[in-house]
Structures are given as structure tokens and as C-alpha cells.
Amino acid sequence: NVEPRSVPVFPWHSLVPFLAPTQSD
Amino acid sequence: PAPTPAPSNPSHFMKGAIIQLATGELKRVEDLQTQDFVRSAEVSGGLKIDSSMVVDIRTSQQRPGLVVLHFTVGEQQSKVTIDVPPEHPFFVFGQGWSSCSPERTAQLYGLACHHLQVGDVCVSITLQQPP
């Protein structure tokens, strides 16, 4: 049996910017 | 001495990178679609997908080599500015991965991109406001 190579898995939210609006008005 | 690696680029943007959606499903980064982000935010709890429209793109005066992106975010149209390398991909609603320099994105990540332009609406996340 061949051990499957571990492949890094990234969470979906690491791909999109976290744009937190600042309430400046 | 070993060669110094190039400045690290986030490997999650490399073509073929495996991405886990909030549903548990695994997809390659280049296969992601708008609905994958929307559904993931829905099941995540506490996160909300916002539409962030690109309203201005400039080269950074303070940080050479970076571009300054101005967004209006969400229903409030709040203004947000971020500095990123030109190869940084953003996911545009209905279009897919886009960057200020699709050529550099292809070189560094192997990821096919559209050209990010003013008026494009990008996927972004914010914290869900309690009702």
C-alpha cells in the first residue's frame, strides 16, 4: 500500500479579502 | 549557499491548490465559482459575503511595486482601501479570478485571470451583523 501524499488544503476564506467597512460617516 | 526563495506568494492561489469549502467539499482554486463562496459564507455562520466594487486603481506612491485599490463595500457603500501586489487575484462576481496584472499572476501562480478594472464587483467577506 502506498501512503497518499499529504496535500495542503486551504480554507475558502483565505482566498477572499476581509474588507471590514469602517463607519466614518 | 542555497538560493534565496522569491518573496513568498500565498500558495493558496497556485493553480491546482486544493480549497476546502465550508460545506466540506474540496475544489481546485481555478475551478471555484461565485456560488462556492456564497454557499460557504451561508453555512459558515458569522460571515457574510459582500459585494465590493472597484472604484479606483492606482500605483502606490508610498510602497513602490504595490497597487492601491479603492472599494465601496456592501449596501452601505463604505469606502475601503487596500495595498496589494499587482498579481494578487480577486474573485469577481460572475467572472472569476481577476488581477491588476494577469500576466504576473499567470507567471507566479499559473492561475488564469481576467484584467481587474474599475467597476468590477469583487467577492469579499465581513462579519455578519447580529439582527
Backbone of each chain as nested JSON, in Angstrom:
{
  "chains": [
    {"id": "A", "residues": [
      {"number": 1, "name": "ASN", "atoms": {"N": [0.831, -1.196, 0.0], "CA": [0.0, 0.0, 0.0], "C": [0.872, 1.256, 0.0]}},
      {"number": 2, "name": "VAL", "atoms": {"N": [0.479, 2.222, -0.808], "CA": [1.215, 3.476, -0.866], "C": [0.44, 4.526, -0.091]}},
      {"number": 3, "name": "GLU", "atoms": {"N": [1.151, 5.123, 0.854], "CA": [0.517, 6.204, 1.611], "C": [0.215, 7.377, 0.683]}},
      {"number": 4, "name": "PRO", "atoms": {"N": [-0.978, 7.883, 0.703], "CA": [-1.252, 9.065, -0.118], "C": [-0.416, 10.239, 0.381]}},
      {"number": 5, "name": "ARG", "atoms": {"N": [0.133, 10.988, -0.586], "CA": [0.915, 12.163, -0.192], "C": [-0.008, 13.206, 0.409]}},
      {"number": 6, "name": "SER", "atoms": {"N": [0.448, 13.819, 1.473], "CA": [-0.399, 14.833, 2.074], "C": [-0.328, 16.099, 1.23]}},
      {"number": 7, "name": "VAL", "atoms": {"N": [-1.487, 16.58, 0.851], "CA": [-1.594, 17.775, 0.03], "C": [-2.168, 18.872, 0.917]}},
      {"number": 8, "name": "PRO", "atoms": {"N": [-1.555, 20.041, 0.899], "CA": [-2.128, 21.102, 1.732], "C": [-3.514, 21.488, 1.25]}},
      {"number": 9, "name": "VAL", "atoms": {"N": [-4.377, 21.685, 2.2], "CA": [-5.74, 22.116, 1.885], "C": [-5.949, 23.485, 2.533]}},
      {"number": 10, "name": "PHE", "atoms": {"N": [-6.416, 24.422, 1.739], "CA": [-6.584, 25.776, 2.238], "C": [-8.063, 26.083, 2.419]}},
      {"number": 11, "name": "PRO", "atoms": {"N": [-8.399, 26.819, 3.478], "CA": [-9.816, 27.171, 3.675], "C": [-10.264, 28.214, 2.653]}},
      {"number": 12, "name": "TRP", "atoms": {"N": [-11.508, 28.126, 2.265], "CA": [-12.05, 29.013, 1.218], "C": [-11.869, 30.478, 1.563]}},
      {"number": 13, "name": "HIS", "atoms": {"N": [-12.0, 30.803, 2.871], "CA": [-11.977, 32.224, 3.229], "C": [-10.583, 32.829, 3.157]}},
      {"number": 14, "name": "SER", "atoms": {"N": [-9.559, 31.983, 2.956], "CA": [-8.216, 32.551, 2.8], "C": [-8.048, 33.182, 1.418]}},
      {"number": 15, "name": "LEU", "atoms": {"N": [-9.002, 32.961, 0.529], "CA": [-8.889, 33.441, -0.848], "C": [-9.538, 34.795, -1.076]}},
      {"number": 16, "name": "VAL", "atoms": {"N": [-10.391, 35.188, -0.155], "CA": [-11.124, 36.435, -0.383], "C": [-10.726, 37.459, 0.672]}},
      {"number": 17, "name": "PRO", "atoms": {"N": [-10.643, 38.722, 0.275], "CA": [-10.234, 39.732, 1.24], "C": [-11.308, 39.96, 2.291]}},
      {"number": 18, "name": "PHE", "atoms": {"N": [-10.844, 40.191, 3.499], "CA": [-11.75, 40.523, 4.581], "C": [-11.83, 42.041, 4.629]}},
      {"number": 19, "name": "LEU", "atoms": {"N": [-12.843, 42.569, 3.993], "CA": [-12.974, 44.016, 3.905], "C": [-13.993, 44.475, 4.932]}},
      {"number": 20, "name": "ALA", "atoms": {"N": [-13.493, 44.967, 6.037], "CA": [-14.368, 45.419, 7.101], "C": [-14.608, 46.902, 6.925]}},
      {"number": 21, "name": "PRO", "atoms": {"N": [-15.821, 47.254, 6.541], "CA": [-16.092, 48.678, 6.339], "C": [-15.963, 49.435, 7.651]}},
      {"number": 22, "name": "THR", "atoms": {"N": [-15.373, 50.598, 7.576], "CA": [-15.306, 51.453, 8.761], "C": [-16.383, 52.511, 8.622]}},
      {"number": 23, "name": "GLN", "atoms": {"N": [-17.107, 52.71, 9.673], "CA": [-18.197, 53.692, 9.646], "C": [-17.603, 55.07, 9.915]}},
      {"number": 24, "name": "SER", "atoms": {"N": [-17.244, 55.737, 8.859], "CA": [-16.6, 57.036, 9.055], "C": [-17.565, 58.194, 8.85]}},
      {"number": 25, "name": "ASP", "atoms": {"N": [-18.772, 57.878, 8.391], "CA": [-19.727, 58.961, 8.144], "C": [-20.375, 59.433, 9.446]}}
    ]},
    {"id": "B", "residues": [
      {"number": 1, "name": "PRO", "atoms": {"N": [25.827, 28.387, -0.895], "CA": [24.596, 28.666, -0.14], "C": [23.362, 28.453, -0.995]}},
      {"number": 2, "name": "ALA", "atoms": {"N": [22.314, 28.022, -0.341], "CA": [21.059, 27.777, -1.072], "C": [20.503, 29.098, -1.595]}},
      {"number": 3, "name": "PRO", "atoms": {"N": [19.943, 29.061, -2.793], "CA": [19.368, 30.3, -3.321], "C": [18.229, 30.786, -2.442]}},
      {"number": 4, "name": "THR", "atoms": {"N": [18.164, 32.078, -2.317], "CA": [17.083, 32.659, -1.524], "C": [15.783, 32.555, -2.308]}},
      {"number": 5, "name": "PRO", "atoms": {"N": [14.76, 31.98, -1.702], "CA": [13.495, 31.881, -2.438], "C": [12.918, 33.255, -2.727]}},
      {"number": 6, "name": "ALA", "atoms": {"N": [12.167, 33.313, -3.781], "CA": [11.496, 34.56, -4.131], "C": [10.568, 34.942, -2.984]}},
      {"number": 7, "name": "PRO", "atoms": {"N": [10.252, 36.216, -2.891], "CA": [9.313, 36.617, -1.843], "C": [8.083, 35.721, -1.873]}},
      {"number": 8, "name": "SER", "atoms": {"N": [7.698, 35.282, -0.695], "CA": [6.668, 34.25, -0.654], "C": [5.349, 34.784, -1.185]}},
      {"number": 9, "name": "ASN", "atoms": {"N": [4.755, 34.025, -2.049], "CA": [3.424, 34.335, -2.543], "C": [2.472, 33.333, -1.904]}},
      {"number": 10, "name": "PRO", "atoms": {"N": [1.279, 33.769, -1.586], "CA": [0.348, 32.84, -0.938], "C": [0.093, 31.641, -1.846]}},
      {"number": 11, "name": "SER", "atoms": {"N": [0.458, 30.471, -1.369], "CA": [0.383, 29.315, -2.245], "C": [-1.043, 28.851, -2.482]}},
      {"number": 12, "name": "HIS", "atoms": {"N": [-1.999, 29.421, -1.731], "CA": [-3.389, 29.016, -1.985], "C": [-3.877, 29.541, -3.334]}},
      {"number": 13, "name": "PHE", "atoms": {"N": [-3.141, 30.49, -3.937], "CA": [-3.516, 30.967, -5.265], "C": [-2.828, 30.191, -6.382]}},
      {"number": 14, "name": "MET", "atoms": {"N": [-1.939, 29.255, -6.02], "CA": [-1.272, 28.474, -7.052], "C": [-2.279, 27.582, -7.764]}},
      {"number": 15, "name": "LYS", "atoms": {"N": [-2.192, 27.545, -9.078], "CA": [-3.074, 26.655, -9.832], "C": [-2.939, 25.234, -9.292]}},
      {"number": 16, "name": "GLY", "atoms": {"N": [-4.063, 24.599, -9.052], "CA": [-4.061, 23.235, -8.526], "C": [-4.192, 23.171, -7.019]}},
      {"number": 17, "name": "ALA", "atoms": {"N": [-4.077, 24.323, -6.338], "CA": [-4.217, 24.315, -4.881], "C": [-5.609, 23.809, -4.505]}},
      {"number": 18, "name": "ILE", "atoms": {"N": [-5.642, 22.994, -3.46], "CA": [-6.911, 22.416, -3.026], "C": [-7.539, 23.326, -1.983]}},
      {"number": 19, "name": "ILE", "atoms": {"N": [-8.779, 23.686, -2.256], "CA": [-9.521, 24.596, -1.384], "C": [-10.682, 23.84, -0.759]}},
      {"number": 20, "name": "GLN", "atoms": {"N": [-10.816, 23.987, 0.562], "CA": [-11.948, 23.362, 1.234], "C": [-13.05, 24.392, 1.447]}},
      {"number": 21, "name": "LEU", "atoms": {"N": [-14.209, 24.094, 0.887], "CA": [-15.365, 24.965, 1.088], "C": [-15.953, 24.697, 2.469]}},
      {"number": 22, "name": "ALA", "atoms": {"N": [-16.796, 25.604, 2.921], "CA": [-17.404, 25.444, 4.243], "C": [-18.323, 24.226, 4.287]}},
      {"number": 23, "name": "THR", "atoms": {"N": [-18.767, 23.775, 3.124], "CA": [-19.609, 22.578, 3.055], "C": [-18.777, 21.298, 3.205]}},
      {"number": 24, "name": "GLY", "atoms": {"N": [-17.458, 21.446, 3.207], "CA": [-16.573, 20.289, 3.29], "C": [-16.05, 19.85, 1.935]}},
      {"number": 25, "name": "GLU", "atoms": {"N": [-16.708, 20.321, 0.882], "CA": [-16.308, 19.961, -0.472], "C": [-14.923, 20.506, -0.791]}},
      {"number": 26, "name": "LEU", "atoms": {"N": [-14.141, 19.725, -1.561], "CA": [-12.809, 20.157, -1.971], "C": [-12.842, 20.521, -3.45]}},
      {"number": 27, "name": "LYS", "atoms": {"N": [-12.227, 21.644, -3.78], "CA": [-12.163, 22.084, -5.18], "C": [-10.795, 22.674, -5.449]}},
      {"number": 28, "name": "ARG", "atoms": {"N": [-10.383, 22.615, -6.698], "CA": [-9.169, 23.33, -7.078], "C": [-9.487, 24.815, -7.192]}},
      {"number": 29, "name": "VAL", "atoms": {"N": [-8.459, 25.612, -6.882], "CA": [-8.69, 27.058, -6.835], "C": [-9.207, 27.582, -8.172]}},
      {"number": 30, "name": "GLU", "atoms": {"N": [-8.718, 27.004, -9.275], "CA": [-9.121, 27.508, -10.597], "C": [-10.533, 27.071, -10.982]}},
      {"number": 31, "name": "ASP", "atoms": {"N": [-11.116, 26.151, -10.215], "CA": [-12.462, 25.665, -10.531], "C": [-13.549, 26.347, -9.713]}},
      {"number": 32, "name": "LEU", "atoms": {"N": [-13.154, 27.244, -8.817], "CA": [-14.146, 27.863, -7.934], "C": [-15.097, 28.761, -8.717]}},
      {"number": 33, "name": "GLN", "atoms": {"N": [-16.322, 28.803, -8.246], "CA": [-17.329, 29.645, -8.859], "C": [-17.959, 30.537, -7.795]}},
      {"number": 34, "name": "THR", "atoms": {"N": [-18.644, 31.555, -8.267], "CA": [-19.24, 32.519, -7.34], "C": [-20.08, 31.812, -6.278]}},
      {"number": 35, "name": "GLN", "atoms": {"N": [-20.877, 30.833, -6.703], "CA": [-21.771, 30.151, -5.777], "C": [-21.012, 29.422, -4.662]}},
      {"number": 36, "name": "ASP", "atoms": {"N": [-19.774, 29.005, -4.944], "CA": [-18.988, 28.325, -3.909], "C": [-18.72, 29.264, -2.729]}},
      {"number": 37, "name": "PHE", "atoms": {"N": [-18.424, 30.516, -3.043], "CA": [-18.175, 31.482, -1.977], "C": [-19.476, 31.833, -1.256]}},
      {"number": 38, "name": "VAL", "atoms": {"N": [-20.526, 32.031, -2.038], "CA": [-21.803, 32.417, -1.444], "C": [-22.299, 31.322, -0.499]}},
      {"number": 39, "name": "ARG", "atoms": {"N": [-22.256, 30.068, -0.983], "CA": [-22.748, 28.957, -0.168], "C": [-21.868, 28.758, 1.07]}},
      {"number": 40, "name": "SER", "atoms": {"N": [-20.577, 28.926, 0.897], "CA": [-19.67, 28.747, 2.037], "C": [-19.948, 29.767, 3.126]}},
      {"number": 41, "name": "ALA", "atoms": {"N": [-20.194, 31.004, 2.711], "CA": [-20.487, 32.037, 3.707], "C": [-21.802, 31.716, 4.42]}},
      {"number": 42, "name": "GLU", "atoms": {"N": [-22.781, 31.205, 3.656], "CA": [-24.086, 30.897, 4.245], "C": [-23.977, 29.853, 5.34]}},
      {"number": 43, "name": "VAL", "atoms": {"N": [-23.156, 28.822, 5.102], "CA": [-23.094, 27.737, 6.076], "C": [-22.043, 27.99, 7.149]}},
      {"number": 44, "name": "SER", "atoms": {"N": [-21.22, 29.024, 6.963], "CA": [-20.164, 29.287, 7.935], "C": [-20.729, 29.833, 9.246]}},
      {"number": 45, "name": "GLY", "atoms": {"N": [-21.745, 30.691, 9.137], "CA": [-22.249, 31.339, 10.33], "C": [-21.25, 32.394, 10.782]}},
      {"number": 46, "name": "GLY", "atoms": {"N": [-21.75, 33.598, 10.886], "CA": [-20.879, 34.675, 11.354], "C": [-20.154, 35.401, 10.249]}},
      {"number": 47, "name": "LEU", "atoms": {"N": [-20.173, 34.832, 9.044], "CA": [-19.525, 35.502, 7.919], "C": [-20.566, 35.868, 6.875]}},
      {"number": 48, "name": "LYS", "atoms": {"N": [-20.304, 36.94, 6.194], "CA": [-21.243, 37.41, 5.165], "C": [-20.443, 37.778, 3.922]}},
      {"number": 49, "name": "ILE", "atoms": {"N": [-20.945, 37.359, 2.776], "CA": [-20.333, 37.781, 1.515], "C": [-20.821, 39.189, 1.189]}},
      {"number": 50, "name": "ASP", "atoms": {"N": [-19.899, 40.044, 0.902], "CA": [-20.251, 41.39, 0.483], "C": [-19.797, 41.618, -0.948]}},
      {"number": 51, "name": "SER", "atoms": {"N": [-20.505, 42.499, -1.629], "CA": [-20.076, 42.934, -2.958], "C": [-19.21, 44.165, -2.785]}},
      {"number": 52, "name": "SER", "atoms": {"N": [-18.001, 44.082, -3.304], "CA": [-17.069, 45.206, -3.183], "C": [-16.705, 45.682, -4.582]}},
      {"number": 53, "name": "MET", "atoms": {"N": [-17.182, 46.893, -4.897], "CA": [-16.917, 47.407, -6.241], "C": [-15.601, 48.18, -6.28]}},
      {"number": 54, "name": "VAL", "atoms": {"N": [-14.797, 47.872, -7.298], "CA": [-13.551, 48.602, -7.501], "C": [-13.902, 49.979, -8.052]}},
      {"number": 55, "name": "VAL", "atoms": {"N": [-13.5, 51.024, -7.328], "CA": [-13.817, 52.374, -7.789], "C": [-12.564, 53.13, -8.245]}},
      {"number": 56, "name": "ASP", "atoms": {"N": [-11.379, 52.645, -7.858], "CA": [-10.157, 53.315, -8.3], "C": [-8.98, 52.358, -8.161]}},
      {"number": 57, "name": "ILE", "atoms": {"N": [-8.071, 52.428, -9.122], "CA": [-6.854, 51.612, -9.089], "C": [-5.686, 52.544, -9.39]}},
      {"number": 58, "name": "ARG", "atoms": {"N": [-4.714, 52.619, -8.477], "CA": [-3.532, 53.471, -8.682], "C": [-2.284, 52.723, -8.265]}},
      {"number": 59, "name": "THR", "atoms": {"N": [-1.162, 53.157, -8.798], "CA": [0.102, 52.618, -8.279], "C": [0.402, 53.354, -6.983]}},
      {"number": 60, "name": "SER", "atoms": {"N": [0.957, 52.607, -6.033], "CA": [1.232, 53.183, -4.724], "C": [2.432, 54.123, -4.78]}},
      {"number": 61, "name": "GLN", "atoms": {"N": [2.28, 55.302, -4.199], "CA": [3.401, 56.243, -4.116], "C": [4.302, 55.886, -2.944]}},
      {"number": 62, "name": "GLN", "atoms": {"N": [3.682, 55.44, -1.848], "CA": [4.469, 55.129, -0.642], "C": [5.165, 53.78, -0.739]}},
      {"number": 63, "name": "ARG", "atoms": {"N": [4.553, 52.832, -1.413], "CA": [5.094, 51.47, -1.44], "C": [5.23, 51.031, -2.9]}},
      {"number": 64, "name": "PRO", "atoms": {"N": [6.395, 51.344, -3.491], "CA": [6.613, 51.018, -4.898], "C": [6.416, 49.52, -5.156]}},
      {"number": 65, "name": "GLY", "atoms": {"N": [5.812, 49.243, -6.281], "CA": [5.565, 47.842, -6.627], "C": [4.187, 47.366, -6.223]}},
      {"number": 66, "name": "LEU", "atoms": {"N": [3.511, 48.15, -5.401], "CA": [2.153, 47.783, -4.995], "C": [1.141, 48.668, -5.72]}},
      {"number": 67, "name": "VAL", "atoms": {"N": [-0.073, 48.173, -5.783], "CA": [-1.163, 48.989, -6.298], "C": [-2.139, 49.264, -5.158]}},
      {"number": 68, "name": "VAL", "atoms": {"N": [-2.766, 50.42, -5.23], "CA": [-3.752, 50.816, -4.225], "C": [-5.13, 50.642, -4.841]}},
      {"number": 69, "name": "LEU", "atoms": {"N": [-5.921, 49.777, -4.228], "CA": [-7.272, 49.525, -4.727], "C": [-8.279, 50.178, -3.784]}},
      {"number": 70, "name": "HIS", "atoms": {"N": [-9.178, 50.927, -4.359], "CA": [-10.262, 51.54, -3.583], "C": [-11.552, 50.796, -3.901]}},
      {"number": 71, "name": "PHE", "atoms": {"N": [-12.244, 50.388, -2.841], "CA": [-13.511, 49.667, -2.999], "C": [-14.637, 50.438, -2.307]}},
      {"number": 72, "name": "THR", "atoms": {"N": [-15.848, 50.243, -2.804], "CA": [-17.021, 50.537, -1.984], "C": [-17.637, 49.186, -1.636]}},
      {"number": 73, "name": "VAL", "atoms": {"N": [-17.869, 48.997, -0.338], "CA": [-18.208, 47.674, 0.183], "C": [-19.65, 47.633, 0.683]}},
      {"number": 74, "name": "GLY", "atoms": {"N": [-20.373, 46.609, 0.229], "CA": [-21.693, 46.313, 0.774], "C": [-22.744, 47.367, 0.476]}},
      {"number": 75, "name": "GLU", "atoms": {"N": [-23.903, 47.156, 1.118], "CA": [-25.026, 48.062, 0.888], "C": [-24.713, 49.472, 1.387]}},
      {"number": 76, "name": "GLN", "atoms": {"N": [-23.856, 49.521, 2.406], "CA": [-23.525, 50.84, 2.98], "C": [-22.604, 51.64, 2.069]}},
      {"number": 77, "name": "GLN", "atoms": {"N": [-22.043, 50.955, 1.061], "CA": [-21.099, 51.614, 0.15], "C": [-19.915, 52.208, 0.914]}},
      {"number": 78, "name": "SER", "atoms": {"N": [-19.501, 51.531, 1.972], "CA": [-18.377, 52.024, 2.769], "C": [-17.111, 51.967, 1.943]}},
      {"number": 79, "name": "LYS", "atoms": {"N": [-16.241, 52.944, 2.149], "CA": [-15.007, 53.015, 1.376], "C": [-13.903, 52.246, 2.093]}},
      {"number": 80, "name": "VAL", "atoms": {"N": [-13.247, 51.37, 1.355], "CA": [-12.133, 50.597, 1.891], "C": [-10.984, 50.656, 0.892]}},
      {"number": 81, "name": "THR", "atoms": {"N": [-9.775, 50.855, 1.407], "CA": [-8.594, 50.925, 0.55], "C": [-7.606, 49.863, 0.988]}},
      {"number": 82, "name": "ILE", "atoms": {"N": [-7.062, 49.125, 0.028], "CA": [-6.032, 48.149, 0.37], "C": [-4.884, 48.246, -0.64]}},
      {"number": 83, "name": "ASP", "atoms": {"N": [-3.667, 47.944, -0.136], "CA": [-2.477, 47.89, -0.978], "C": [-2.151, 46.424, -1.236]}},
      {"number": 84, "name": "VAL", "atoms": {"N": [-1.999, 46.076, -2.495], "CA": [-1.679, 44.687, -2.83], "C": [-0.667, 44.648, -3.962]}},
      {"number": 85, "name": "PRO", "atoms": {"N": [0.061, 43.541, -4.116], "CA": [0.883, 43.375, -5.312], "C": [-0.021, 43.244, -6.537]}},
      {"number": 86, "name": "PRO", "atoms": {"N": [0.452, 43.678, -7.699], "CA": [-0.424, 43.676, -8.883], "C": [-0.888, 42.289, -9.305]}},
      {"number": 87, "name": "GLU", "atoms": {"N": [-0.167, 41.26, -8.842], "CA": [-0.56, 39.895, -9.236], "C": [-1.624, 39.299, -8.321]}},
      {"number": 88, "name": "HIS", "atoms": {"N": [-2.001, 40.019, -7.263], "CA": [-2.95, 39.447, -6.297], "C": [-4.319, 39.243, -6.953]}},
      {"number": 89, "name": "PRO", "atoms": {"N": [-4.824, 37.997, -6.941], "CA": [-6.12, 37.752, -7.59], "C": [-7.297, 38.091, -6.681]}},
      {"number": 90, "name": "PHE", "atoms": {"N": [-8.324, 38.618, -7.306], "CA": [-9.601, 38.834, -6.64], "C": [-10.659, 38.08, -7.43]}},
      {"number": 91, "name": "PHE", "atoms": {"N": [-11.688, 37.624, -6.709], "CA": [-12.742, 36.889, -7.401], "C": [-13.871, 37.852, -7.735]}},
      {"number": 92, "name": "VAL", "atoms": {"N": [-14.12, 38.033, -9.018], "CA": [-15.148, 38.965, -9.472], "C": [-16.442, 38.192, -9.725]}},
      {"number": 93, "name": "PHE", "atoms": {"N": [-17.55, 38.718, -9.185], "CA": [-18.862, 38.071, -9.357], "C": [-19.132, 37.807, -10.836]}},
      {"number": 94, "name": "GLY", "atoms": {"N": [-19.505, 36.578, -11.112], "CA": [-19.908, 36.217, -12.46], "C": [-18.782, 36.165, -13.473]}},
      {"number": 95, "name": "GLN", "atoms": {"N": [-17.563, 36.453, -13.053], "CA": [-16.443, 36.487, -13.999], "C": [-15.309, 35.549, -13.595]}},
      {"number": 96, "name": "GLY", "atoms": {"N": [-15.032, 35.52, -12.281], "CA": [-13.95, 34.671, -11.803], "C": [-12.709, 35.456, -11.435]}},
      {"number": 97, "name": "TRP", "atoms": {"N": [-11.579, 34.775, -11.379], "CA": [-10.346, 35.386, -10.887], "C": [-9.896, 36.535, -11.791]}},
      {"number": 98, "name": "SER", "atoms": {"N": [-9.505, 37.614, -11.165], "CA": [-9.082, 38.812, -11.891], "C": [-7.976, 39.49, -11.084]}},
      {"number": 99, "name": "SER", "atoms": {"N": [-7.022, 40.082, -11.788], "CA": [-5.953, 40.808, -11.095], "C": [-5.544, 42.017, -11.929]}},
      {"number": 100, "name": "CYS", "atoms": {"N": [-4.791, 42.909, -11.28], "CA": [-4.315, 44.102, -12.0], "C": [-3.289, 43.709, -13.044]}},
      {"number": 101, "name": "SER", "atoms": {"N": [-2.599, 42.595, -12.839], "CA": [-1.62, 42.129, -13.807], "C": [-1.801, 40.634, -14.06]}},
      {"number": 102, "name": "PRO", "atoms": {"N": [-2.733, 40.3, -14.953], "CA": [-2.961, 38.875, -15.229], "C": [-1.693, 38.159, -15.701]}},
      {"number": 103, "name": "GLU", "atoms": {"N": [-0.788, 38.916, -16.357], "CA": [0.457, 38.297, -16.836], "C": [1.301, 37.828, -15.658]}},
      {"number": 104, "name": "ARG", "atoms": {"N": [1.447, 38.685, -14.642], "CA": [2.245, 38.309, -13.468], "C": [1.551, 37.209, -12.665]}},
      {"number": 105, "name": "THR", "atoms": {"N": [0.242, 37.257, -12.604], "CA": [-0.487, 36.207, -11.891], "C": [-0.24, 34.861, -12.567]}},
      {"number": 106, "name": "ALA", "atoms": {"N": [-0.244, 34.867, -13.89], "CA": [-0.005, 33.625, -14.624], "C": [1.427, 33.137, -14.385]}},
      {"number": 107, "name": "GLN", "atoms": {"N": [2.387, 34.087, -14.363], "CA": [3.788, 33.707, -14.138], "C": [3.987, 33.118, -12.748]}},
      {"number": 108, "name": "LEU", "atoms": {"N": [3.431, 33.798, -11.741], "CA": [3.726, 33.434, -10.35], "C": [2.861, 32.284, -9.852]}},
      {"number": 109, "name": "TYR", "atoms": {"N": [1.605, 32.254, -10.288], "CA": [0.678, 31.26, -9.743], "C": [0.194, 30.253, -10.778]}},
      {"number": 110, "name": "GLY", "atoms": {"N": [0.35, 30.57, -12.043], "CA": [-0.202, 29.695, -13.071], "C": [-1.705, 29.812, -13.18]}},
      {"number": 111, "name": "LEU", "atoms": {"N": [-2.262, 30.816, -12.503], "CA": [-3.717, 30.977, -12.445], "C": [-4.17, 31.94, -13.542]}},
      {"number": 112, "name": "ALA", "atoms": {"N": [-5.108, 31.493, -14.354], "CA": [-5.63, 32.345, -15.43], "C": [-6.549, 33.406, -14.828]}},
      {"number": 113, "name": "CYS", "atoms": {"N": [-6.312, 34.648, -15.198], "CA": [-7.074, 35.761, -14.636], "C": [-7.575, 36.681, -15.734]}},
      {"number": 114, "name": "HIS", "atoms": {"N": [-8.667, 37.352, -15.437], "CA": [-9.095, 38.495, -16.23], "C": [-8.374, 39.729, -15.704]}},
      {"number": 115, "name": "HIS", "atoms": {"N": [-8.488, 40.807, -16.453], "CA": [-7.893, 42.062, -16.011], "C": [-8.865, 42.785, -15.092]}},
      {"number": 116, "name": "LEU", "atoms": {"N": [-8.414, 43.044, -13.865], "CA": [-9.279, 43.73, -12.897], "C": [-9.424, 45.194, -13.287]}},
      {"number": 117, "name": "GLN", "atoms": {"N": [-10.664, 45.647, -13.338], "CA": [-10.922, 47.012, -13.807], "C": [-11.873, 47.734, -12.86]}},
      {"number": 118, "name": "VAL", "atoms": {"N": [-11.838, 49.059, -12.944], "CA": [-12.81, 49.873, -12.215], "C": [-14.209, 49.449, -12.655]}},
      {"number": 119, "name": "GLY", "atoms": {"N": [-15.083, 49.253, -11.686], "CA": [-16.442, 48.807, -11.97], "C": [-16.647, 47.331, -11.695]}},
      {"number": 120, "name": "ASP", "atoms": {"N": [-15.542, 46.566, -11.602], "CA": [-15.677, 45.143, -11.27], "C": [-16.178, 44.996, -9.824]}},
      {"number": 121, "name": "VAL", "atoms": {"N": [-17.007, 43.989, -9.604], "CA": [-17.556, 43.744, -8.268], "C": [-16.94, 42.463, -7.716]}},
      {"number": 122, "name": "CYS", "atoms": {"N": [-16.146, 42.617, -6.673], "CA": [-15.376, 41.5, -6.123], "C": [-16.091, 40.871, -4.934]}},
      {"number": 123, "name": "VAL", "atoms": {"N": [-15.793, 39.594, -4.726], "CA": [-16.272, 38.876, -3.545], "C": [-15.393, 39.27, -2.359]}},
      {"number": 124, "name": "SER", "atoms": {"N": [-16.019, 39.687, -1.281], "CA": [-15.279, 39.928, -0.044], "C": [-16.13, 39.427, 1.109]}},
      {"number": 125, "name": "ILE", "atoms": {"N": [-15.513, 39.29, 2.262], "CA": [-16.274, 38.826, 3.419], "C": [-16.176, 39.829, 4.554]}},
      {"number": 126, "name": "THR", "atoms": {"N": [-17.25, 39.89, 5.294], "CA": [-17.273, 40.701, 6.507], "C": [-17.945, 39.869, 7.589]}},
      {"number": 127, "name": "LEU", "atoms": {"N": [-17.863, 40.367, 8.799], "CA": [-18.563, 39.698, 9.88], "C": [-20.052, 39.99, 9.765]}},
      {"number": 128, "name": "GLN", "atoms": {"N": [-20.838, 38.938, 10.009], "CA": [-22.288, 39.097, 9.954], "C": [-22.741, 39.99, 11.111]}},
      {"number": 129, "name": "GLN", "atoms": {"N": [-23.563, 40.974, 10.778], "CA": [-24.122, 41.828, 11.828], "C": [-25.24, 41.071, 12.532]}},
      {"number": 130, "name": "PRO", "atoms": {"N": [-25.257, 41.078, 13.857], "CA": [-26.405, 40.454, 14.545], "C": [-27.676, 41.233, 14.237]}},
      {"number": 131, "name": "PRO", "atoms": {"N": [-28.814, 40.526, 14.163], "CA": [-30.067, 41.198, 13.805], "C": [-30.463, 42.235, 14.843]}}
    ]}
  ]
}
